[in-house]
């Protein structure tokens, strides 16, 4: 009998993710393709060749951002590619006066704001790696567990502070990981909903606080810089913290009155186990140094992006954060920010911004209502689009409007970025909302009521009060 032949079955090839399009996706792709050709085939009054080409790109971006026919970060990459192929010095059909060089449009991927976010993401991921976030939660919450209302306030303040330096998604995910055992131990269903709602509220509102806290903030800073103005790290915080304090106070009062009984206590035990290894100590020191440099930028002149990149070099060079940590960063968000920067730069360089602003007689709008109208429109869009897509589309046009009517560019940039981030009425409005909704403790109506209260209050403050305060604080001119 001959030797037995064993047939080794070849491992199956890794299955490719199926390309699935919803009806909205398919419609979005068709509409984007159709609108792309309109400005190229039809002469647009008062718009030159480079402006018409940029209008094609803008219309494609608008439709794809709204319908999410392709991932948002893919739309960002497409924007940069189309700008290189259509309006740069390497355009397939050359222009007499290109809007910029191909190198200029590619450089959006390494814009100082992107570098700032890169450093912020690495520091935020380090907080999770070395358990700093969970230990801080234990440190803050444990003293207040005998009073649920006070514990809720402490939870919201901690979430908002973490949200200054972590993405709102990471902040919400971290806090829910800590909170879930507490949440399900609560005897009152309404109290569970109140605590669950506090996380997206504080994550989203806290995300207003610094340039590294959310993509709309970064897009606003970059767009203002493209106009020849600048917003320092500390200047941004001075502008936003009055708004954050008011919104957190109103949000907390709303939650405790509607959801959390006065006599309720919490039953939980959160262990503190601070990492004392050398690598953790290096992480603590590098993070503290970076945050200190961010806060003291007016004194030493090191830009926030430079301080962020210093953290990247220290953390990677010391092997505190590894190549695996670097690969795990939120690169899609960085690409999305870069695409927004490129889109805004192209709109300005091509003159499309002036043409878009000229479509409406803005002088007919009373000056006192203009900022309120801008904040309201942006907030409304932010509820149905992603906050970042809203900022990408609105901020370049809003800044062009500011220039045309003599409004302060920094004021409008901060206002539009903040209004973009305050859209939080629906489960799909922000990732923290989606995370809260997924716990099963909150309903769409809960999110809508909370988001409307916070959003309308924020819009009124942004449109009518804060611009005057920013002048008094020296943030704006």
N, C-alpha and C positions, 0 to 999 in steps of 0.2 A: 504494500500500500504506500503510495507516494506521500510526500510531505503535505501536510494540510496547509492550504493557502488561505491566509487571512486577508480579507479585503477590508482595507481601512477606508472608512467613509470620509470623503473630503468635507472639512467643516463648511457649513453653508456660508456663502458670501454675506457680509454684513448687509442687512436689508436697508435699502435707502428709504428715507422718510417720504411718505407719499405726498405728492403735491396736491393738496386739497384746496379748492377755491370755493368760497361761499358765493352766493349770487351777488352780494355787495362787492366782494373782491373782483369778480368778473366784470361787473359794471364799471368799477373804478378803473380797471386796466383799459377797458374800451374807451371810456370818456377821456382818460389821460392821453391815450394815443391820438384820439381825434382832436382834442384841444391843442396838442403839441403843434399840429400843422397849421392851425388857424392864423396865428400871427406871421407865420412864414409865407403863407400863400395869399393872405389878404393884407393890403396896405393899411397900417394902423395910423390914423391921423396924429401928427405932432410927435411921432416916435421914429427915431432913426433905426438903421439896420441892427446895431448892437442892442438897442433897447427892445426891438421886436424879438430878437433871439432870446434875450433874457426873459421877456414876457412868456415865451413858450416854456422855458424852464420853470418859471414861477407857477404857471398854470398846472404843469405836470406835478410839481411838488405839492401844490394846494390839494389837488384831487387825491393823490396818493397818501398824503397825511390824513385827510379826512376819512377816506375809505379803508386805509391800511391794507390796500390790495397786495402790497408787498411789505415786509417788515420795515418799521420806521428807520432802522439803521441802514437798511438797503436803500431806502429813498434818499437818505443823507449821502451815501456813496454815489448814487446816480446823479445827484445834484452836482457834485464835484466833477464827475466824468463829463456831464453835458456842458458844464462851463468850460472845461479844457477844450472840448471838441468843437464848441460853437462860438465862444466869445473871447478866447485867449489868443496869444500870438501863435499858437499851434492849431488854430481852428481848421477844420477840414475844408471849409470854404473861407479863405482869408478875408479879414476885415481891414479896411483902411486904417481904422483906429480901434484896436482891440481894447477890451475893458481891463486887461491885465495880462501878465505872463502866466504860462501854465504853472511855473514854479510858485507863483503867488497863490493860485487856487489850491494846489496840492498842500501848500504850507498850512492850510486850515487844520490839517490833521495833527500839526504840532504847534498850534497856536498857544501862546502863554496861558490862556484860560483852560485849554485841554491839559496842559502840564499841571496847572493848579489842581484840576480834578483828579489827575493821575496820582498826585501825592495824597490828596484827601482820601481817595479810595484805598490806597495802600495802608494809611493810618487806620481807617475804619475797619478794614479786614483784619488788621493786627489786633484791634480791640477784641474781636471775636476769637481770634486764634489764642490769645493769652487770657481769655475769660474776663477781661476788664469790664465789659459791658454788664455781664451777669453779676459780678461782684458789686459794682456800683448800684445795681438795682436792689440787691440785698441790703446794702448799706443805707440806702435812702428809704426803702419801704418798711423795713422791720420796725423802726421806732413808732410808726403810725398805725400799726395793724389793729389797735383797739378802737380806732375811729375810721370807718370806711370813707367818710367824706374827706377827711384830712389825708388819708392814704391815697385817695384819688387825685388830690391836688399834687401830692409829692410825685405820684406816678406821671402825671402830665408834665410837671416841671422837668423831671429827669428825661422823659422822652423828648421834650423840646430841646433840652441842652444837647443830648446825643444827636439830635437831628441837625445841629449846627455843623457837624463834621462828618456825619454819615448820610448816605442817601436815605430818603424817606422810606424806601422799600426795606433796606437793611435795618433801619431803626425799628420799623413796625414788626418785622419778622423776629428781631431779637427780643423786643418787649413782649410779644405774644408768647414766645417760647418760655419766658420767665413767668408770664401771667396766667397761662392756661390752667395750671393746677389750682391757682387761687380762684380763677374765674368759675370753674366747674364746682368748686366747693361752696360757692355762695348760695344761700338758701332761696334768695329772691330772683325770679327770672328777670325782672326789670333791672335789678342791680347788676346782673350779668351783662345785660345790654348796655348799661351806662358805662361800666368799666371797659367793655369791648370798644365802644364808641370813642372813648377817651384817647385810645392809641392812634387811630388815624387822624383825629383832630389835632393832637399835639405833634404828631409826625409831620403833617402837612403844614401846620402853622410854624413849627420850629424850623422847617425847611426854608423859611423866608430869611433866616437870620444871618447867613454868611454867604459869600460868593461861591463857596464849595458845597453848599447844602443841597442845591438842586440845579438841574440843567437850565431852567429859565433864568435863574440868577446869573449863571455863567454867560448865557447868550446876551443878556442885558448888558453886562460889563463889557463884553467884547464889542457889541454894537456901539456902545457909547465911546469906547476907545477908537473905533474906526472913524468916529466923527471928530476926533482930536481932543476929546475930553477924557477924564479918568475918574474912577471911583476906587478909593483905597479900601482895604479890608475893613479897617476900623470905621471908615465913613459909611460903608454899607450897613454895618451893625448899628451905628448910631441912627441911621434912617429907619431900620426895620424893627428894632427892639421895642419902641413905643407901641407899634402896631401889634407885635407879638404879645406883649403884656396885656393889652386891652382884649385881644381876641381870646387868649387863654383864660382870662378872668371871666369873660362873658360865657365862654364855653363851659367852664367849670360850674358856674352858677346854674346854667341851663341843665347840665347833667345831674347835679345833686338835687335840684328841685324836682325834676321830672322822674329821675330813676333811682336815686340812692336814699334810702330811709336814714333819718338822723341817728337812730340808735344802733345801726348796723355795725358789727365788728367783723374783722377778717380772721380766718383760721388758716394759717400757713406757716411754713418754716423754710426760710431761704438760707442756705449755707454760704458762708463767705470763705473762699479759698484762693487768696491772691497768689498768683504765680511768682515765686521768688528766685527762679532760675536766672542765670546771667543774661540769657537771651531776652527774657521778659524785662529785666531791668534796663537793658539797652533800648528796648522798644519804648518803655515808659519815658526814658530820658530823651530819645529822639522825637517822640510825639510832643512832649512838653516843650522842647526847644522850638519845634516848628510852630506850635500854637503861640508861643511867646513872640516869635518873630512876626507872625501875622498880626498880633495885637499891637506891636510896637513899630510897625512899618513907618509911620511918620517920623520917627526918631533916627532910624538907621538907614532908611532908604532902600533896603533890600525888598524888591517886589515880592508880592505874595507867591507868584509862580516860582521865583527863585528859591524861596524858603521851602516850598512844596517839593521841588526837585532835590534840594539838599536832603530832605527826609527820605526820598526814594534812594539816593546814593548811599546814605548811612544804613538804612534798613536792609538793602540788598547786599551792600558791600560787607556788612557784618554777619551776613547769613541769618539774620533775625527773621527776615522774610525771604523766601526761596523762589526759585523759578516757577514752582508749582503755584505759589501764592500769586505771582505775577500773572500767570496764565489764567488764574481764576478771577481776575478783576473784571469789572463790568465794562468790558471793551465795547459792547454795543452802545452803551450810553455815551462813551467817549466819541465814538463815530457819529452818533446823533448830534452831539454838541458841535462837532467839527462841521457837519453838514449845515447846521443852522448858521454857523459863523460864515461859511462860504456863501450860503444863500443871501445873507444880509450884505456881505461885501459885494456880491455880484449885482444886487439890486441898486446899491449906491453907485458902483463904478460905471454901470451902464446908463445911468440916468433914469432908470425905470421908476425909482422912488418918487422923483419929482412929477413924472407923468401920472402915476397912480394918485398922488395927493391932489393933483390938478383936476381930477374927475369930479370933485365935490367942492362947492363954494363954502369953505370952512369959515370965512369971515361972517357968514350968516349965523353961526353958532355963537352965542354969548360966551365970552371968555371964562366966566365963572362956571359954566356948564361943560366946557370942553374936556377938562381933565376927568370930570365925573362920567361923561359919555364914553371916553376912551376906556376908563376902568370898567364900566358896566359891560361894554361890548366884549372886552377881553375876558372878563370873568365868565360871561355867558358862554363864550366859545370854549373856555377851559373846562366847563362841566361836561361837554359832549365830545371834545377832542382830548387827546393827551395834553398835559400841561406844556410839555416840551414842543409839541407840534404847534400849539397855539402861540407860544413865544417865537418860534421860528418864523411864523407867518406874519404876526402882528407887529413885532418890535421894529423891523426895518422900515415899515410904512409909517409907524407912529413917530419914529425919530425924524423921518423926512418931513412929516407934518409939523413937528416941533420947529425944525429949521425954517420952514416956509412961513410960519406965522409968528416967529420970534419967541416961542416958548423955550424954556431951559431944557437942553438935551438931557442932562443928567436926571432932572426931575421926571421927565417922561420915561426915560429908560428904566428907572427904579420902579415907577408906578406900573408900567406894563409888565415887567417881570413879576412883580408881586401879585398883580391881578391874575396873571396866568396861573400862578401856583395856588390860588384860592378856590379854584373850581373843584369842589369835592362833594357834590350832591348825589352822585350815582355810584354804584359799586364799581363801574368801569372807569370812573373819573381819575382815580389814582390807584397805584398798587396797594397802599395801606388800606384804602376802602375795600378793595377786593379781598385782602387778607382778613379783615374784620368780618366781612360778609360770609366768608368761607367757614368761619367758626360756628355758624348756625345760631348765634346768639342775637344777631341784629337783622332787621328787615330793611328793605329798600326805603320804606317810609321813614325809618329812624335816621338813615343817612341823609335823606333829602331834607328833613326838617333841620337837622344839625348843620348841614352844608349851607342851607339857605340863610339861617341865622348868622353864621360866621361870615359867609360870603357877602351878604348885603351890608352887614356892619363894616366889613373891610373895605368894600367899594366906597361907601360913604366917607370913611376916614381918608382913603386914598384920594378921593376926588375933591373933598372940601376942607380937610383939616391938615393932613400931614405935609403937603407941599409948603405950607407956611411955617410949620415947625422945622422942616429941613433947612429952610433959609436961616432961622434963628440958631440952629445947631451948626451952621457953617458947612453943611453937606452939599448944598446947592447954592447957586448964585441968585 
